Amino acid sequence: MADRSRAPGGWTVDVIHLSSTPDRRDGAWLCVSFHGVHVADVRTVAGLGQWFPLGELEPDDPLVQAA
């Protein structure tokens, strides 16, 4: 998965890496946003399925969008 992906309808997913957190949530997380507003952090790709259909997820590549 790229560092940022998107799905139709305004959904975006960013891969974030947390370290030295007080609640021990260290590691890679998938940050889900809807029209730029943070919605949730999930650990697995399967966890994204509760927000939108996984088949609609695609890399957010500005060069592809410009073509």
C-alpha positions as CSV (number, residue, x, y, z in Angstrom):
1,M,0.0,0.0,0.0
2,A,1.3,3.5,-0.8
3,D,1.7,6.0,2.0
4,R,-1.7,7.5,1.0
5,S,-4.7,5.9,-0.6
6,R,-8.2,7.0,-1.4
7,A,-11.6,5.7,-2.0
8,P,-14.5,7.4,-3.8
9,G,-16.8,9.6,-1.7
10,G,-14.0,11.6,0.1
11,W,-12.2,8.8,2.0
12,T,-8.5,8.8,2.4
13,V,-6.1,6.4,4.2
14,D,-2.6,7.4,5.4
15,V,0.0,5.0,6.7
16,I,1.4,6.4,9.9
17,H,4.1,5.2,12.2
18,L,3.9,5.8,15.9
19,S,6.7,5.5,18.4
20,S,7.2,6.2,22.1
21,T,3.5,6.5,22.8
22,P,2.4,6.5,26.4
23,D,-0.3,3.9,25.7
24,R,2.0,1.6,23.8
25,R,0.3,2.0,20.4
26,D,3.7,2.0,18.7
27,G,4.0,0.7,15.1
28,A,2.2,1.1,11.8
29,W,-1.4,2.3,11.7
30,L,-3.9,3.1,9.0
31,C,-5.4,6.6,9.6
32,V,-8.9,6.9,8.1
33,S,-10.2,10.4,7.1
34,F,-13.4,11.5,5.5
35,H,-13.1,14.8,3.6
36,G,-10.0,15.6,5.6
37,V,-11.5,14.9,9.0
38,H,-9.9,12.2,11.1
39,V,-12.4,9.3,11.6
40,A,-10.3,6.3,13.0
41,D,-7.0,4.6,13.3
42,V,-7.0,0.9,12.4
43,R,-4.3,-1.7,12.5
44,T,-5.2,-3.9,9.6
45,V,-6.5,-3.5,6.0
46,A,-9.5,-5.7,7.0
47,G,-10.3,-3.0,9.6
48,L,-10.8,-0.5,6.8
49,G,-13.8,-2.5,5.5
50,Q,-16.1,-1.0,8.2
51,W,-15.7,2.4,6.6
52,F,-15.8,1.7,2.8
53,P,-15.6,-1.2,0.4
54,L,-12.0,-2.3,0.1
55,G,-12.3,-2.9,-3.6
56,E,-12.6,0.9,-4.1
57,L,-9.3,1.7,-2.4
58,E,-6.6,3.0,-4.8
59,P,-3.2,4.7,-4.5
60,D,-3.5,8.5,-4.2
61,D,-1.0,9.3,-7.0
62,P,-1.2,12.9,-8.2
63,L,0.5,12.0,-11.5
64,V,-2.1,9.4,-12.3
65,Q,-4.9,11.9,-11.5
66,A,-3.4,14.5,-13.8
67,A,-3.3,12.2,-16.8
